[in-house]
Structure formats: C-alpha cells, structure tokens
Amino acid sequence: MPLIGYARVSTDDQTPLPQAQALKAAGCAEIHEEQASGGNRARPVVARVLERIGRGDTLVVVRIDRLARSLSHLLEIIERLEAKGAFFRSLTDPIDTASPQGKFTLQVLGAAAEFERALIRERTKAGLAAARSEGRIGGNPGLRARDPEALRRMRLARQDGHMERLRETARDWVPHVRRLRPDMAWEDVLRLVNAPLPPERRWTQGRLMRAVKAYVRDGFLPATVLGRAAPRVADDRLPAIVAAIRGADPDITLQAICTRLEAMRERTPRGRTRWQPSSVRMLLERAKRLGLLD
C-alpha cells in the first residue's frame, strides 16, 4: 500500500524538515511539501496530490492541521480520497481510514461537527429572539455599516457553509462527474445522478453545475470536467448511459439496470418504456465494442 506524505508550513521562516523526517520514518517514499496558509483551501500542491492519488494509496500527514484547518474541510478531503479508493492517516491523531478504529473516530468527528452546527444555529436563533424582545436591532453592525472586512468575513462564512452542504451530498454526484465528464453531456450526467435519489434530493442542472464549479475552484475536481462534451452519435448514446451505470456499480444486475433506466425515463432502442434484461445485455456488448466499458 503506497504511502504518500504531505507536509505544510505557513511562513518562509518555518521549515517542513521535521515533518518530512517523520513522514519518511513512517514509510512514505513520496513526500510533497508546501508553504501556504492552512486556511487557504485552494493550495496547489495539495490539489495536485489529491488529483494524482490512486486506489490503495494512503495520504499521510504528521498532524491533521497540516492538511486542513476545519473539520468540514478535512471531511471533504477524506470523502474525495474514499471516492478514489484511497485512505488517510494522521501520525499523531487517532485517524487511519484503513482501520475500523480510524473509521469510527471519523464518524464520531462527523457527528460532533453536526452537533456543533446545530448548537450554533440554536444559539443564534435564541440571541436574535432575545434582541428583538428588548427592542435591539439584530445582526452585525459592521455589515449594516458596509464595512469591507465584515463583508469579506460574511462571504467567507457563506462559502464555508455552501461547501459544507455540498460535502454532505458529494457521494451522490462527485463520482459520476469525475468518471463521466466531459465525455457525457450534462443532461445525461444529471439523469444518472438523480435516478437513484428520492424526489426531495434530486438536482437541477444549474445547481449541479454550480456545485461542480465550486469543487473545481477548491481543487476537489479537475478543471477538465467543465469542458464541452463532444457530440455523440445518436446510436452510441444508450450504450454510453448503460456503460456509465455499470461503471458506477460493477456488480449491478441487468434487471437493476432496467429499473434504473426506467427511473431515468429512457426509452428502449425500439421506443418502449419498459426495459428487458436482453436489451441491456445487447447495449453492454455494444458499449464494450465501442471501448466504453472494460
């Protein structure tokens, strides 16, 4: 299992050498160093590491704060690693997602983060209600005065909140976008994303594209996913969709693919609304001939 180390320092007068030595002692044959603020999510070195890391690899840091300064950011990174079949380990914190104990610790951290957000929401509501009852104007005085620093902090807070909400749904759409874009049109990607979801969790195309752009901006997806999809021959569209369904779940049955296609309201090659396993098998064979499926 290849171990890939990441070391970060914040200023020029700091040295990543102690971190690099600890990572090397832990068995990391490949170590990436970066000088950047931990609060900056768009760090180029960590973005390249996350893009290159592959199945079975483990990203190793000396401490969690070398990789992320907030729990939401850490969970985003770990979810991206899990989507690629990779793992995460901190040498001085009890987190190793390759072990049951590390996964349990991560689940506890996630639950604690959600509990903390709920407490903050409740305290905010209670504070505003108390202020109104006393005749005081709620809100941030700096925002009312249009103070540039207060406005900047508000934008950052909104961005963090938006990324946190995206993290909670990333498993629904990130793997599809990573595998299918830009080879498949957004309309077809959207239908593949929405097919297994209940109505209240389904995406619109505009909302999905905004989410993808946010993940590209912060380095969680490569910029290539935003490229223009090449025109596809009409006869190749159904094989591509069936190949995408099988690619997302190699163990899926032919009947389950039929159910998924019907949920997407795809018609059979003969224009019928009900799918049969024989039609799916035929499309899978065509997808193999087209090189769309291993």
C-alpha atoms as a printed R data frame, in Angstrom:
    type eleno elety resid chain resno       x      y       z
1   ATOM     1    CA   MET     A     1   0.000  0.000   0.000
2   ATOM     2    CA   PRO     A     2   1.896  3.140  -1.184
3   ATOM     3    CA   LEU     A     3   2.189  5.881   1.452
4   ATOM     4    CA   ILE     A     4   2.196  9.472   0.153
5   ATOM     5    CA   GLY     A     5   3.273 12.153   2.611
6   ATOM     6    CA   TYR     A     6   2.142 15.789   2.725
7   ATOM     7    CA   ALA     A     7   3.939 18.433   4.792
8   ATOM     8    CA   ARG     A     8   2.912 22.092   5.120
9   ATOM     9    CA   VAL     A     9   4.332 25.182   6.799
10  ATOM    10    CA   SER     A    10   2.703 28.603   6.909
11  ATOM    11    CA   THR     A    11   5.626 31.029   6.606
12  ATOM    12    CA   ASP     A    12   9.046 31.296   4.999
13  ATOM    13    CA   ASP     A    13  10.838 31.207   8.350
14  ATOM    14    CA   GLN     A    14   9.412 27.756   9.120
15  ATOM    15    CA   THR     A    15  10.883 24.537   7.755
16  ATOM    16    CA   PRO     A    16   8.991 21.384   6.741
17  ATOM    17    CA   LEU     A    17  12.063 19.259   7.534
18  ATOM    18    CA   PRO     A    18  10.778 17.803  10.865
19  ATOM    19    CA   GLN     A    19   7.507 16.812   9.191
20  ATOM    20    CA   ALA     A    20   9.355 15.303   6.220
21  ATOM    21    CA   GLN     A    21  11.585 13.287   8.541
22  ATOM    22    CA   ALA     A    22   8.594 11.945  10.476
23  ATOM    23    CA   LEU     A    23   6.799 11.037   7.235
24  ATOM    24    CA   LYS     A    24   9.888  9.284   5.898
25  ATOM    25    CA   ALA     A    25  10.246  7.341   9.141
26  ATOM    26    CA   ALA     A    26   6.591  6.278   8.782
27  ATOM    27    CA   GLY     A    27   7.389  4.718   5.401
28  ATOM    28    CA   CYS     A    28   6.453  7.468   2.949
29  ATOM    29    CA   ALA     A    29   8.545  7.046  -0.185
30  ATOM    30    CA   GLU     A    30   6.925 10.119  -1.778
31  ATOM    31    CA   ILE     A    31   6.653 13.373   0.182
32  ATOM    32    CA   HIS     A    32   5.141 16.651  -1.038
33  ATOM    33    CA   GLU     A    33   5.963 19.913   0.729
34  ATOM    34    CA   GLU     A    34   4.060 23.203   0.611
35  ATOM    35    CA   GLN     A    35   4.371 26.690   2.077
36  ATOM    36    CA   ALA     A    36   0.839 28.093   2.386
37  ATOM    37    CA   SER     A    37  -1.759 29.149   4.927
38  ATOM    38    CA   GLY     A    38  -3.851 26.305   6.311
39  ATOM    39    CA   GLY     A    39  -6.950 28.442   5.885
40  ATOM    40    CA   ASN     A    40  -6.431 28.512   2.125
41  ATOM    41    CA   ARG     A    41  -8.405 25.624   0.638
42  ATOM    42    CA   ALA     A    42  -7.088 26.194  -2.889
43  ATOM    43    CA   ARG     A    43  -3.500 25.119  -2.181
44  ATOM    44    CA   PRO     A    44  -1.880 23.983  -5.453
45  ATOM    45    CA   VAL     A    45   0.355 21.233  -4.008
46  ATOM    46    CA   VAL     A    46  -2.374 19.500  -2.017
47  ATOM    47    CA   ALA     A    47  -4.709 19.843  -5.022
48  ATOM    48    CA   ARG     A    48  -2.161 18.038  -7.240
49  ATOM    49    CA   VAL     A    49  -1.644 15.325  -4.630
50  ATOM    50    CA   LEU     A    50  -5.386 14.714  -4.333
51  ATOM    51    CA   GLU     A    51  -5.729 14.590  -8.105
52  ATOM    52    CA   ARG     A    52  -2.875 12.104  -8.612
53  ATOM    53    CA   ILE     A    53  -3.552  9.797  -5.686
54  ATOM    54    CA   GLY     A    54  -4.922  6.414  -6.723
55  ATOM    55    CA   ARG     A    55  -6.744  3.340  -5.427
56  ATOM    56    CA   GLY     A    56  -4.976  1.723  -2.485
57  ATOM    57    CA   ASP     A    57  -2.756  4.749  -1.783
58  ATOM    58    CA   THR     A    58  -2.705  6.381   1.665
59  ATOM    59    CA   LEU     A    59  -2.262 10.113   2.204
60  ATOM    60    CA   VAL     A    60  -0.211 10.624   5.380
61  ATOM    61    CA   VAL     A    61   0.281 13.806   7.439
62  ATOM    62    CA   VAL     A    62   2.033 14.418  10.744
63  ATOM    63    CA   ARG     A    63  -0.982 16.257  12.194
64  ATOM    64    CA   ILE     A    64  -4.466 16.960  10.910
65  ATOM    65    CA   ASP     A    65  -3.916 20.723  10.938
66  ATOM    66    CA   ARG     A    66  -1.152 20.329   8.335
67  ATOM    67    CA   LEU     A    67  -3.847 19.270   5.857
68  ATOM    68    CA   ALA     A    68  -6.995 21.117   6.963
69  ATOM    69    CA   ARG     A    69  -7.870 23.812   9.487
70  ATOM    70    CA   SER     A    70 -11.566 22.984   9.746
71  ATOM    71    CA   LEU     A    71 -13.392 19.715  10.293
72  ATOM    72    CA   SER     A    72 -15.606 20.320   7.274
73  ATOM    73    CA   HIS     A    73 -12.551 20.720   5.025
74  ATOM    74    CA   LEU     A    74 -10.943 17.560   6.451
75  ATOM    75    CA   LEU     A    75 -14.109 15.547   5.848
76  ATOM    76    CA   GLU     A    76 -14.316 16.854   2.273
77  ATOM    77    CA   ILE     A    77 -10.771 15.679   1.569
78  ATOM    78    CA   ILE     A    78 -11.354 12.271   3.148
79  ATOM    79    CA   GLU     A    79 -14.552 11.799   1.128
80  ATOM    80    CA   ARG     A    80 -12.638 12.593  -2.036
81  ATOM    81    CA   LEU     A    81  -9.981 10.022  -1.087
82  ATOM    82    CA   GLU     A    82 -12.668  7.418  -0.349
83  ATOM    83    CA   ALA     A    83 -14.284  8.062  -3.733
84  ATOM    84    CA   LYS     A    84 -10.952  7.152  -5.352
85  ATOM    85    CA   GLY     A    85 -10.435  4.081  -3.167
86  ATOM    86    CA   ALA     A    86  -7.629  5.786  -1.207
87  ATOM    87    CA   PHE     A    87  -7.090  6.216   2.546
88  ATOM    88    CA   PHE     A    88  -5.993  8.878   5.038
89  ATOM    89    CA   ARG     A    89  -3.707  8.635   8.072
90  ATOM    90    CA   SER     A    90  -2.505 11.154  10.654
91  ATOM    91    CA   LEU     A    91   0.608 10.121  12.579
92  ATOM    92    CA   THR     A    92  -0.246 11.982  15.801
93  ATOM    93    CA   ASP     A    93  -4.064 11.796  15.701
94  ATOM    94    CA   PRO     A    94  -6.154  8.607  16.023
95  ATOM    95    CA   ILE     A    95  -7.315  8.641  12.412
96  ATOM    96    CA   ASP     A    96  -6.476  5.931   9.895
97  ATOM    97    CA   THR     A    97  -9.355  5.333   7.500
98  ATOM    98    CA   ALA     A    98  -7.877  1.958   6.533
99  ATOM    99    CA   SER     A    99  -8.648  0.653  10.058
100 ATOM   100    CA   PRO     A   100 -12.037  0.120  11.770
101 ATOM   101    CA   GLN     A   101 -10.903  2.236  14.753
102 ATOM   102    CA   GLY     A   102  -9.915  5.134  12.488
103 ATOM   103    CA   LYS     A   103 -13.225  4.986  10.638
104 ATOM   104    CA   PHE     A   104 -15.087  5.036  13.955
105 ATOM   105    CA   THR     A   105 -13.116  8.091  15.076
106 ATOM   106    CA   LEU     A   106 -14.007  9.807  11.814
107 ATOM   107    CA   GLN     A   107 -17.712  9.032  12.304
108 ATOM   108    CA   VAL     A   108 -17.549 10.495  15.812
109 ATOM   109    CA   LEU     A   109 -15.890 13.653  14.450
110 ATOM   110    CA   GLY     A   110 -18.586 13.991  11.803
111 ATOM   111    CA   ALA     A   111 -21.344 13.599  14.396
112 ATOM   112    CA   ALA     A   112 -19.626 16.148  16.659
113 ATOM   113    CA   ALA     A   113 -19.389 18.627  13.785
114 ATOM   114    CA   GLU     A   114 -23.095 18.275  13.035
115 ATOM   115    CA   PHE     A   115 -23.954 18.665  16.734
116 ATOM   116    CA   GLU     A   116 -21.805 21.810  16.934
117 ATOM   117    CA   ARG     A   117 -23.551 23.305  13.882
118 ATOM   118    CA   ALA     A   118 -26.946 22.582  15.439
119 ATOM   119    CA   LEU     A   119 -25.915 24.269  18.697
120 ATOM   120    CA   ILE     A   120 -24.660 27.333  16.842
121 ATOM   121    CA   ARG     A   121 -27.946 27.605  14.918
122 ATOM   122    CA   GLU     A   122 -29.981 27.320  18.117
123 ATOM   123    CA   ARG     A   123 -27.831 29.894  19.972
124 ATOM   124    CA   THR     A   124 -28.116 32.296  17.041
125 ATOM   125    CA   LYS     A   125 -31.904 31.959  16.936
126 ATOM   126    CA   ALA     A   126 -32.172 32.442  20.706
127 ATOM   127    CA   GLY     A   127 -29.900 35.514  20.626
128 ATOM   128    CA   LEU     A   128 -31.875 37.162  17.831
129 ATOM   129    CA   ALA     A   129 -35.175 36.463  19.586
130 ATOM   130    CA   ALA     A   130 -33.857 37.974  22.833
131 ATOM   131    CA   ALA     A   131 -32.581 41.035  20.977
132 ATOM   132    CA   ARG     A   132 -35.937 41.586  19.272
133 ATOM   133    CA   SER     A   133 -37.792 41.259  22.577
134 ATOM   134    CA   GLU     A   134 -35.579 44.013  24.027
135 ATOM   135    CA   GLY     A   135 -36.044 46.265  21.007
136 ATOM   136    CA   ARG     A   136 -32.460 45.884  19.791
137 ATOM   137    CA   ILE     A   137 -31.589 45.541  16.125
138 ATOM   138    CA   GLY     A   138 -30.103 42.161  15.363
139 ATOM   139    CA   GLY     A   139 -27.268 41.432  13.012
140 ATOM   140    CA   ASN     A   140 -23.697 42.538  12.552
141 ATOM   141    CA   PRO     A   141 -23.042 46.287  12.959
142 ATOM   142    CA   GLY     A   142 -20.165 46.026  10.500
143 ATOM   143    CA   LEU     A   143 -22.494 44.646   7.843
144 ATOM   144    CA   ARG     A   144 -25.002 47.421   8.451
145 ATOM   145    CA   ALA     A   145 -22.163 49.917   8.006
146 ATOM   146    CA   ARG     A   146 -20.972 48.072   4.863
147 ATOM   147    CA   ASP     A   147 -17.525 47.592   6.422
148 ATOM   148    CA   PRO     A   148 -15.304 45.856   3.803
149 ATOM   149    CA   GLU     A   149 -13.693 43.485   6.332
150 ATOM   150    CA   ALA     A   150 -17.084 42.472   7.750
151 ATOM   151    CA   LEU     A   151 -18.398 41.874   4.236
152 ATOM   152    CA   ARG     A   152 -15.324 39.773   3.417
153 ATOM   153    CA   ARG     A   153 -15.842 37.602   6.524
154 ATOM   154    CA   MET     A   154 -19.502 37.173   5.634
155 ATOM   155    CA   ARG     A   155 -18.593 36.000   2.102
156 ATOM   156    CA   LEU     A   156 -16.072 33.512   3.517
157 ATOM   157    CA   ALA     A   157 -18.620 32.208   6.027
158 ATOM   158    CA   ARG     A   158 -21.208 31.755   3.308
159 ATOM   159    CA   GLN     A   159 -18.656 29.956   1.139
160 ATOM   160    CA   ASP     A   160 -17.738 27.627   4.019
161 ATOM   161    CA   GLY     A   161 -21.420 26.939   4.670
162 ATOM   162    CA   HIS     A   162 -22.020 26.225   0.993
163 ATOM   163    CA   MET     A   163 -19.042 23.827   0.840
164 ATOM   164    CA   GLU     A   164 -20.269 22.073   3.977
165 ATOM   165    CA   ARG     A   165 -23.674 21.466   2.400
166 ATOM   166    CA   LEU     A   166 -22.008 20.182  -0.761
167 ATOM   167    CA   ARG     A   167 -19.846 17.825   1.282
168 ATOM   168    CA   GLU     A   168 -22.973 16.234   2.739
169 ATOM   169    CA   THR     A   169 -24.190 15.323  -0.768
170 ATOM   170    CA   ALA     A   170 -20.837 14.718  -2.510
171 ATOM   171    CA   ARG     A   171 -21.279 10.951  -2.681
172 ATOM   172    CA   ASP     A   172 -24.408 11.442  -4.793
173 ATOM   173    CA   TRP     A   173 -22.703 13.331  -7.620
174 ATOM   174    CA   VAL     A   174 -18.893 13.605  -7.386
175 ATOM   175    CA   PRO     A   175 -18.125 10.010  -8.555
176 ATOM   176    CA   HIS     A   176 -20.439 10.425 -11.581
177 ATOM   177    CA   VAL     A   177 -18.953 13.787 -12.549
178 ATOM   178    CA   ARG     A   178 -15.392 12.522 -12.111
179 ATOM   179    CA   ARG     A   179 -15.997  9.468 -14.326
180 ATOM   180    CA   LEU     A   180 -18.320 10.871 -16.987
181 ATOM   181    CA   ARG     A   181 -17.357 14.484 -17.648
182 ATOM   182    CA   PRO     A   182 -16.617 15.847 -20.200
183 ATOM   183    CA   ASP     A   183 -17.279 12.677 -22.251
184 ATOM   184    CA   MET     A   184 -21.002 12.745 -21.453
185 ATOM   185    CA   ALA     A   185 -23.401 15.694 -21.772
186 ATOM   186    CA   TRP     A   186 -24.572 17.394 -18.584
187 ATOM   187    CA   GLU     A   187 -28.183 16.377 -19.259
188 ATOM   188    CA   ASP     A   188 -27.299 12.676 -19.210
189 ATOM   189    CA   VAL     A   189 -24.980 13.037 -16.198
190 ATOM   190    CA   LEU     A   190 -27.805 14.775 -14.332
191 ATOM   191    CA   ARG     A   191 -30.229 11.947 -15.040
192 ATOM   192    CA   LEU     A   192 -27.702  9.356 -13.877
193 ATOM   193    CA   VAL     A   193 -27.161 11.333 -10.663
194 ATOM   194    CA   ASN     A   194 -30.887 11.728  -9.990
195 ATOM   195    CA   ALA     A   195 -32.071  8.221 -10.911
196 ATOM   196    CA   PRO     A   196 -31.366  6.558  -7.505
197 ATOM   197    CA   LEU     A   197 -32.291  9.627  -5.429
198 ATOM   198    CA   PRO     A   198 -35.673 10.349  -3.814
199 ATOM   199    CA   PRO     A   199 -37.502 13.355  -5.316
200 ATOM   200    CA   GLU     A   200 -36.594 15.693  -2.455
201 ATOM   201    CA   ARG     A   201 -32.846 15.127  -3.012
202 ATOM   202    CA   ARG     A   202 -32.743 15.431  -6.803
203 ATOM   203    CA   TRP     A   203 -30.612 18.055  -8.509
204 ATOM   204    CA   THR     A   204 -31.321 20.625 -11.171
205 ATOM   205    CA   GLN     A   205 -28.719 21.076 -13.881
206 ATOM   206    CA   GLY     A   206 -27.905 24.625 -12.755
207 ATOM   207    CA   ARG     A   207 -27.424 23.587  -9.132
208 ATOM   208    CA   LEU     A   208 -25.242 20.632 -10.131
209 ATOM   209    CA   MET     A   209 -23.018 22.803 -12.328
210 ATOM   210    CA   ARG     A   210 -22.619 25.390  -9.551
211 ATOM   211    CA   ALA     A   211 -21.573 22.596  -7.185
212 ATOM   212    CA   VAL     A   212 -19.058 21.254  -9.706
213 ATOM   213    CA   LYS     A   213 -17.591 24.726 -10.270
214 ATOM   214    CA   ALA     A   214 -17.165 25.176  -6.504
215 ATOM   215    CA   TYR     A   215 -15.332 21.836  -6.262
216 ATOM   216    CA   VAL     A   216 -13.133 22.751  -9.242
217 ATOM   217    CA   ARG     A   217 -12.334 26.123  -7.642
218 ATOM   218    CA   ASP     A   218 -11.194 24.452  -4.418
219 ATOM   219    CA   GLY     A   219  -9.237 21.718  -6.209
220 ATOM   220    CA   PHE     A   220 -11.528 18.774  -5.415
221 ATOM   221    CA   LEU     A   221 -12.282 18.146  -9.107
222 ATOM   222    CA   PRO     A   222 -10.071 18.739 -12.163
223 ATOM   223    CA   ALA     A   223 -10.961 21.686 -14.404
224 ATOM   224    CA   THR     A   224 -11.389 19.286 -17.334
225 ATOM   225    CA   VAL     A   225 -14.833 18.232 -16.047
226 ATOM   226    CA   LEU     A   226 -16.134 21.660 -17.114
227 ATOM   227    CA   GLY     A   227 -15.059 21.156 -20.727
228 ATOM   228    CA   ARG     A   228 -17.542 20.984 -23.576
229 ATOM   229    CA   ALA     A   229 -18.842 17.480 -24.293
230 ATOM   230    CA   ALA     A   230 -18.078 16.211 -27.784
231 ATOM   231    CA   PRO     A   231 -21.107 15.418 -29.972
232 ATOM   232    CA   ARG     A   232 -22.048 11.766 -29.671
233 ATOM   233    CA   VAL     A   233 -23.534  9.671 -32.437
234 ATOM   234    CA   ALA     A   234 -27.193  9.034 -31.616
235 ATOM   235    CA   ASP     A   235 -26.724  5.247 -31.749
236 ATOM   236    CA   ASP     A   236 -23.938  5.480 -29.146
237 ATOM   237    CA   ARG     A   237 -25.893  7.412 -26.525
238 ATOM   238    CA   LEU     A   238 -27.733  4.471 -24.909
239 ATOM   239    CA   PRO     A   239 -24.601  2.265 -24.761
240 ATOM   240    CA   ALA     A   240 -22.780  5.166 -23.070
241 ATOM   241    CA   ILE     A   241 -25.531  5.565 -20.447
242 ATOM   242    CA   VAL     A   242 -25.692  1.819 -19.741
243 ATOM   243    CA   ALA     A   243 -21.890  1.695 -19.516
244 ATOM   244    CA   ALA     A   244 -21.964  4.582 -17.020
245 ATOM   245    CA   ILE     A   245 -24.476  2.741 -14.822
246 ATOM   246    CA   ARG     A   246 -22.378 -0.437 -14.890
247 ATOM   247    CA   GLY     A   247 -19.183  1.556 -14.301
248 ATOM   248    CA   ALA     A   248 -20.636  3.108 -11.131
249 ATOM   249    CA   ASP     A   249 -21.605 -0.336  -9.800
250 ATOM   250    CA   PRO     A   250 -19.819 -3.272 -11.483
251 ATOM   251    CA   ASP     A   251 -21.948 -5.779  -9.531
252 ATOM   252    CA   ILE     A   252 -25.296 -4.331 -10.582
253 ATOM   253    CA   THR     A   253 -27.676 -6.847 -12.178
254 ATOM   254    CA   LEU     A   254 -29.230 -6.494 -15.610
255 ATOM   255    CA   GLN     A   255 -32.678 -6.179 -14.010
256 ATOM   256    CA   ALA     A   256 -31.442 -3.410 -11.717
257 ATOM   257    CA   ILE     A   257 -30.092 -1.551 -14.753
258 ATOM   258    CA   CYS     A   258 -33.538 -1.898 -16.329
259 ATOM   259    CA   THR     A   259 -35.083 -0.343 -13.224
260 ATOM   260    CA   ARG     A   260 -32.548  2.487 -13.287
261 ATOM   261    CA   LEU     A   261 -33.233  3.241 -16.981
262 ATOM   262    CA   GLU     A   262 -36.977  3.294 -16.356
263 ATOM   263    CA   ALA     A   263 -36.446  5.715 -13.438
264 ATOM   264    CA   MET     A   264 -34.499  7.917 -15.869
265 ATOM   265    CA   ARG     A   265 -37.413  7.630 -18.335
266 ATOM   266    CA   GLU     A   266 -35.099  6.335 -21.024
267 ATOM   267    CA   ARG     A   267 -36.819  4.536 -23.889
268 ATOM   268    CA   THR     A   268 -35.526  1.274 -25.306
269 ATOM   269    CA   PRO     A   269 -33.915  1.205 -28.774
270 ATOM   270    CA   ARG     A   270 -37.400  0.351 -30.091
271 ATOM   271    CA   GLY     A   271 -39.032  3.251 -28.273
272 ATOM   272    CA   ARG     A   272 -40.670  1.283 -25.475
273 ATOM   273    CA   THR     A   273 -40.905  2.446 -21.865
274 ATOM   274    CA   ARG     A   274 -40.323 -0.965 -20.236
275 ATOM   275    CA   TRP     A   275 -36.846 -2.449 -20.374
276 ATOM   276    CA   GLN     A   276 -35.846 -6.097 -20.584
277 ATOM   277    CA   PRO     A   277 -32.506 -7.600 -19.458
278 ATOM   278    CA   SER     A   278 -31.860 -8.808 -23.016
279 ATOM   279    CA   SER     A   279 -31.898 -5.207 -24.291
280 ATOM   280    CA   VAL     A   280 -29.481 -4.133 -21.562
281 ATOM   281    CA   ARG     A   281 -27.168 -7.049 -22.373
282 ATOM   282    CA   MET     A   282 -27.145 -6.026 -26.020
283 ATOM   283    CA   LEU     A   283 -26.248 -2.431 -25.130
284 ATOM   284    CA   LEU     A   284 -23.475 -3.571 -22.768
285 ATOM   285    CA   GLU     A   285 -21.962 -5.663 -25.553
286 ATOM   286    CA   ARG     A   286 -22.097 -2.660 -27.878
287 ATOM   287    CA   ALA     A   287 -20.510 -0.487 -25.185
288 ATOM   288    CA   LYS     A   288 -17.607 -2.953 -24.958
289 ATOM   289    CA   ARG     A   289 -17.102 -2.855 -28.729
290 ATOM   290    CA   LEU     A   290 -17.069  0.955 -28.588
291 ATOM   291    CA   GLY     A   291 -14.470  0.918 -25.830
292 ATOM   292    CA   LEU     A   292 -16.863  2.468 -23.315
293 ATOM   293    CA   LEU     A   293 -16.627 -0.417 -20.868
294 ATOM   294    CA   ASP     A   294 -13.727 -2.564 -19.741
